[in-house]
Amino acid sequence: MSEKLAVVTGASSGIGAASARALAAAGFTVVCAARRVDRIEALASEIGGRAQVCDVTSPASVEALAEVVGQRLDLLVNNAGFALGQDPVETANLDEWQAMYEVNVLGAGRVTQALLPALEVARGTIIFMASLAADGAYEGGGGYCGAKSAVRIMAGALRLELSGRPIRICELSPGMVQTDEF
């Protein structure tokens, strides 16, 4: 049996780091992908995985990730993301909204496109990290709720588009999680 390979984006902290640890404990070799090299190198060393610097907003960085992964991937955890600001829509900083959308939505789309061929070879699984914030609006959450709703809809659309192909699409929607950043 060949090794089971997983990629976790946003693996440098929080849910991403916890996911990488859990997958390693379950027998996966985990590619820990994130921007903060010191953190992913430490995590990869801890779990016997591989560190890959990856900025999901950069096509070249995502392409480098795909090259490291190679032709077969069992599991992709599209976790890279963050929340900025809690201002009402009326006064929200739209540059913050754009940054959230770029990482949470376009980053997940970019990584999915790059790794889809390797996932299909392995009859793999993609997990999109959405949020309970996709279930409904809250005051000050216009940008974040919108971004996580887009992640949810992207996962649903992909599930329909890949119907009949050997790739499973999943979505997780955690609530508030205490991490170093939040």
Secondary structure, 3 states (H helix, E strand, C coil): CCCEEEEEECCCCHHHHHHHHHHHHCCEEEEEEECCHHHHHHHHHHHCCEEEECCCCCHHHHHHHHHHHCCCCCEEEECCCCCCCCCCHHHCCHHHHHHHHHHHHHHHHHHHHHHHHHHHHHCCEEEEECCHHHCCCCCCCHHHHHHHHHHHHHHHHHHHHCCCCCCEEEEECCCCCCCCCC
